[in-house]
Amino acid sequence: MRVTVVGSGFVGQTTAMRLVQKGLAEVILIDIVEGLPQGLALDIRESSPIEGFEPNVTGTNDYADTAGSDVVVVTAGFPRQPGMSRMDLLGKNAGIVREVVERVTPGSPNAIIIVVTNPLDEMTFLASQVSGFPKERVVGMAGVLDSARLRYFIAEELGVSPLAVEAMTLGSHGESMVPLPRHATVGGKPLAELVDEATLERLYQRTRDAGAEIVALLKKGSAYYAPSAAIARMVEAITRNTEELLPVCAWCTGQYGITDVYVGVPVRLSPSGVAEIVELDLNGEELEALRAAAEGIRAKCADLAKL
Ligand SMILES: NC(=O)c1ccc[n+]([C@@H]2O[C@H](COP(=O)([O-])OP(=O)(O)OC[C@H]3O[C@@H](n4cnc5c(N)ncnc54)[C@H](O)[C@@H]3O)[C@@H](O)[C@H]2O)c1
């Protein structure tokens, strides 16, 4: 499999490193900055004798080198800066994502696009429109990251291994994230039996604010280790056809009573893209929150027309 990672900033370069170290694919790293992807790819290759992986990564500034990709990960664009409004970010990154998709898709007409650039839901919708690809071949990454953050915070709170914690968030990044307490377990036990309501709410709020918590600590730039791990997991589900259930920003066609909008839902990815959107047993409150998140995204996507 060939995976192109567009954007060689913090998220793009760590994603390339994870993919090649895991041996998931041949990786092509591309950026507009001359020398940057080439230098990073060389640096990664030079670590291969120590880490013991196939040095299957190259850097380029030329889209011709990305032809025949099975997966394209779009990380090109700006992270949100202090003082930048959502519309400012939307305007800047919409131009970048449009250009990237226009340039990468002619050589890779059968690729699956994983959008990472923020604002995530709008950029995923835009990539789907610009590519003209079937909707099941354009997805966005947010839920795998949010779920990992929540799992980590639960593990930290309870003093257990993060691997013992299962939890999934649906909906969107931030305030419209939909946590599913009834589906969260620690060592197989329901989470709700282990922590009280106030603790649960505190952990959810920390997860909603997790991106901002990192930005505040870093002062400039945003998170990339956990985001790149989340991207690599999605790529692995595609390239190795693991059939793992992952929360993915995907186009709904009636699932959960949601139609014609991108929103975070449980998905099985395959080498053809979204193989299935799985309808978990949600209660009335959870369904209402998911539908509200979907409507919020629909309204935000309408802003793309105002640019
Ligand atoms: N979905 C998520 O959960 C999630 C998580 C983390 C970051 N992000 C987003 O990912 C994006 C990248 O974050 P980062 O930390 O890597 O930023 P960064 O500034 O480190 O890197 C961005 C890279 O994009 C490149 N770029 C800009 N315009 C380009 C173009 N037209 N073609 C090719 N490359 C271009 C830049 O040269 C730069 O190398 C941001 O929008 C950020 O908000 C999303």
The ligand as an SDF file (V2000), in Angstrom:
LIG
                    3D

 44 48  0  0  0  0  0  0  0  0999 V2000
   -8.2410   16.5080   13.5520 N   0  0  0  0  0  0  0  0  0  0  0  0
   -7.5030   16.5880   14.6400 C   0  0  0  0  0  0  0  0  0  0  0  0
   -7.8330   15.9830   15.6460 O   0  0  0  0  0  0  0  0  0  0  0  0
   -6.2450   17.3970   14.6370 C   0  0  0  0  0  0  0  0  0  0  0  0
   -5.2580   17.1990   15.6080 C   0  0  0  0  0  0  0  0  0  0  0  0
   -4.0760   17.9400   15.5400 C   0  0  0  0  0  0  0  0  0  0  0  0
   -3.9030   18.8920   14.5310 C   0  0  0  0  0  0  0  0  0  0  0  0
   -4.8900   19.0920   13.6140 N   0  0  0  0  0  0  0  0  0  0  0  0
   -4.7500   20.0560   12.5360 C   0  0  0  0  0  0  0  0  0  0  0  0
   -3.7720   19.5800   11.6140 O   0  0  0  0  0  0  0  0  0  0  0  0
   -3.2290   20.6990   10.8960 C   0  0  0  0  0  0  0  0  0  0  0  0
   -1.6930   20.6050   10.9040 C   0  0  0  0  0  0  0  0  0  0  0  0
   -1.1960   20.7700   12.2240 O   0  0  0  0  0  0  0  0  0  0  0  0
    0.3740   20.8210   12.4660 P   0  0  0  0  0  0  0  0  0  0  0  0
    0.5710   20.9350   13.9150 O   0  0  0  0  0  0  0  0  0  0  0  0
    1.0540   19.7450   11.6860 O   0  0  0  0  0  0  0  0  0  0  0  0
    0.7190   22.2350   11.7790 O   0  0  0  0  0  0  0  0  0  0  0  0
    2.1430   22.7200   11.2110 P   0  0  0  0  0  0  0  0  0  0  0  0
    2.0500   24.1910   11.0620 O   0  0  0  0  0  0  0  0  0  0  0  0
    3.2440   22.1200   12.0220 O   0  0  0  0  0  0  0  0  0  0  0  0
    2.2320   22.0420    9.7630 O   0  0  0  0  0  0  0  0  0  0  0  0
    1.4250   22.3980    8.6860 C   0  0  0  0  0  0  0  0  0  0  0  0
    2.1990   22.0860    7.4140 C   0  0  0  0  0  0  0  0  0  0  0  0
    1.3330   22.3040    6.2930 O   0  0  0  0  0  0  0  0  0  0  0  0
    2.1440   22.7900    5.2420 C   0  0  0  0  0  0  0  0  0  0  0  0
    1.3290   23.4140    4.2040 N   0  0  0  0  0  0  0  0  0  0  0  0
    0.7220   24.6230    4.2320 C   0  0  0  0  0  0  0  0  0  0  0  0
    0.0890   24.8430    3.0600 N   0  0  0  0  0  0  0  0  0  0  0  0
    0.3090   23.7600    2.2900 C   0  0  0  0  0  0  0  0  0  0  0  0
   -0.0870   23.3920    0.9800 C   0  0  0  0  0  0  0  0  0  0  0  0
   -0.8360   24.2040    0.2390 N   0  0  0  0  0  0  0  0  0  0  0  0
    0.3250   22.2020    0.4940 N   0  0  0  0  0  0  0  0  0  0  0  0
    1.1050   21.3750    1.2280 C   0  0  0  0  0  0  0  0  0  0  0  0
    1.4950   21.6580    2.4940 N   0  0  0  0  0  0  0  0  0  0  0  0
    1.1130   22.8450    3.0020 C   0  0  0  0  0  0  0  0  0  0  0  0
    3.0790   23.7800    5.9490 C   0  0  0  0  0  0  0  0  0  0  0  0
    4.2120   24.1030    5.1460 O   0  0  0  0  0  0  0  0  0  0  0  0
    3.4310   23.0090    7.2080 C   0  0  0  0  0  0  0  0  0  0  0  0
    4.6110   22.2250    7.0280 O   0  0  0  0  0  0  0  0  0  0  0  0
   -3.8080   21.9440   11.5860 C   0  0  0  0  0  0  0  0  0  0  0  0
   -4.9110   22.4380   10.8570 O   0  0  0  0  0  0  0  0  0  0  0  0
   -4.2400   21.4220   12.9390 C   0  0  0  0  0  0  0  0  0  0  0  0
   -5.2560   22.2190   13.5300 O   0  0  0  0  0  0  0  0  0  0  0  0
   -6.0380   18.3570   13.6640 C   0  0  0  0  0  0  0  0  0  0  0  0
  1  2  1  0
  2  3  2  0
  2  4  1  0
  4  5  1  0
  4 44  2  0
  5  6  2  0
  6  7  1  0
  7  8  2  0
  8  9  1  0
  8 44  1  0
  9 10  1  0
  9 42  1  0
 10 11  1  0
 11 12  1  0
 11 40  1  0
 12 13  1  0
 13 14  1  0
 14 15  2  0
 14 16  1  0
 14 17  1  0
 17 18  1  0
 18 19  2  0
 18 20  1  0
 18 21  1  0
 21 22  1  0
 22 23  1  0
 23 24  1  0
 23 38  1  0
 24 25  1  0
 25 26  1  0
 25 36  1  0
 26 27  1  0
 26 35  1  0
 27 28  2  0
 28 29  1  0
 29 30  1  0
 29 35  2  0
 30 31  1  0
 30 32  2  0
 32 33  1  0
 33 34  2  0
 34 35  1  0
 36 37  1  0
 36 38  1  0
 38 39  1  0
 40 41  1  0
 40 42  1  0
 42 43  1  0
M  CHG  2   8   1  16  -1
M  END
$$$$
